[in-house]
Amino acid sequence: MSQVLLLKPLLLPALVTRGIPVDLVMDLIGTPSGNTPPVGVITYTVCGIIKCSFAEFVRWSWPFILSMAILLTLLALVPDLVLFLPNQLM
């Protein structure tokens, strides 16, 4: 939640002018931030539930975090990918 409060005022003008849905970007930004330290709420919760070490969780989660970063970059550079399906429905 805090990343939305901090980043939305900074990113909103740039996202709106490019025609990118703000909520999608906030979700894509919020997910990796919940996994990575220093916040890492998702990391510490999962490690506590399944009794794994922090290093093991990080080792297995990096491909997912990297794929989310690549997806976010791709969606920022080519906003038509985000809007393809809604445009087809209208």
VEXDREN-2710 file (C-alpha; in Angstrom, 1 decimal):
% VEXDREN-2710
k/r/px/py/pz
1/MET/0.0/0.0/0.0
2/SER/2.8/2.4/0.8
3/GLN/4.4/2.1/-2.6
4/VAL/1.1/3.2/-4.2
5/LEU/1.0/6.3/-2.0
6/LEU/4.6/7.1/-2.7
7/LEU/4.7/6.3/-6.4
8/LYS/1.3/7.2/-7.8
9/PRO/1.8/11.0/-7.6
10/LEU/5.2/10.6/-9.3
11/LEU/4.1/8.2/-12.1
12/LEU/0.5/9.3/-12.7
13/PRO/1.2/12.1/-15.2
14/ALA/3.6/10.1/-17.2
15/LEU/1.4/7.0/-17.4
16/VAL/-1.7/9.0/-18.3
17/THR/0.0/10.9/-21.1
18/ARG/1.2/7.6/-22.6
19/GLY/-2.3/6.0/-22.2
20/ILE/-1.2/3.2/-19.8
21/PRO/-3.6/2.0/-17.2
22/VAL/-2.4/3.2/-13.9
23/ASP/-3.8/0.4/-11.8
24/LEU/-2.0/-2.3/-13.8
25/VAL/1.3/-0.6/-13.4
26/MET/0.8/-0.1/-9.7
27/ASP/0.0/-3.9/-9.3
28/LEU/3.1/-4.8/-11.3
29/ILE/5.3/-2.5/-9.2
30/GLY/3.7/-3.6/-5.9
31/THR/4.3/-7.3/-6.4
32/PRO/8.1/-7.3/-6.6
33/SER/8.4/-4.7/-3.8
34/GLY/6.5/-7.1/-1.5
35/ASN/9.1/-9.8/-2.3
36/THR/12.3/-7.9/-2.1
37/PRO/14.0/-6.6/1.1
38/PRO/13.9/-4.4/3.1
39/VAL/10.1/-4.7/3.2
40/GLY/9.7/-8.2/1.9
41/VAL/6.4/-9.0/3.7
42/ILE/5.6/-11.7/1.2
43/THR/9.1/-13.2/1.5
44/TYR/9.1/-13.4/5.3
45/THR/5.5/-14.7/5.4
46/VAL/6.1/-17.5/2.9
47/CYS/9.4/-18.5/4.6
48/GLY/7.6/-18.7/8.0
49/ILE/4.8/-20.8/6.6
50/ILE/6.8/-23.3/4.6
51/LYS/9.9/-23.2/6.9
52/CYS/12.5/-22.4/4.3
53/SER/15.5/-20.2/4.6
54/PHE/15.5/-16.6/3.2
55/ALA/18.3/-17.4/0.8
56/GLU/16.5/-20.4/-0.6
57/PHE/13.4/-18.4/-1.2
58/VAL/15.3/-15.6/-2.9
59/ARG/17.1/-18.1/-5.1
60/TRP/13.8/-19.5/-6.4
61/SER/12.0/-16.2/-6.7
62/TRP/14.5/-14.2/-8.8
63/PRO/13.2/-15.6/-12.2
64/PHE/9.7/-14.4/-11.3
65/ILE/10.9/-11.0/-10.1
66/LEU/13.0/-10.6/-13.3
67/SER/10.1/-11.6/-15.5
68/MET/7.8/-9.0/-13.8
69/ALA/10.5/-6.3/-14.4
70/ILE/10.8/-7.3/-18.0
71/LEU/7.0/-7.2/-18.4
72/LEU/6.7/-3.8/-16.8
73/THR/9.4/-2.4/-19.0
74/LEU/7.8/-3.9/-22.1
75/LEU/4.4/-2.5/-21.1
76/ALA/5.8/0.9/-20.5
77/LEU/7.6/1.0/-23.8
78/VAL/4.7/-0.5/-25.9
79/PRO/1.4/0.6/-24.3
80/ASP/-0.6/-0.9/-27.1
81/LEU/0.1/-4.3/-25.6
82/VAL/-1.8/-3.4/-22.5
83/LEU/-4.7/-1.9/-24.5
84/PHE/-5.0/-4.5/-27.2
85/LEU/-7.8/-6.6/-25.7
86/PRO/-9.9/-3.7/-24.4
87/ASN/-9.6/-2.0/-27.8
88/GLN/-10.8/-5.3/-29.5
89/LEU/-13.8/-5.4/-27.2
90/MET/-15.0/-1.8/-27.9
END
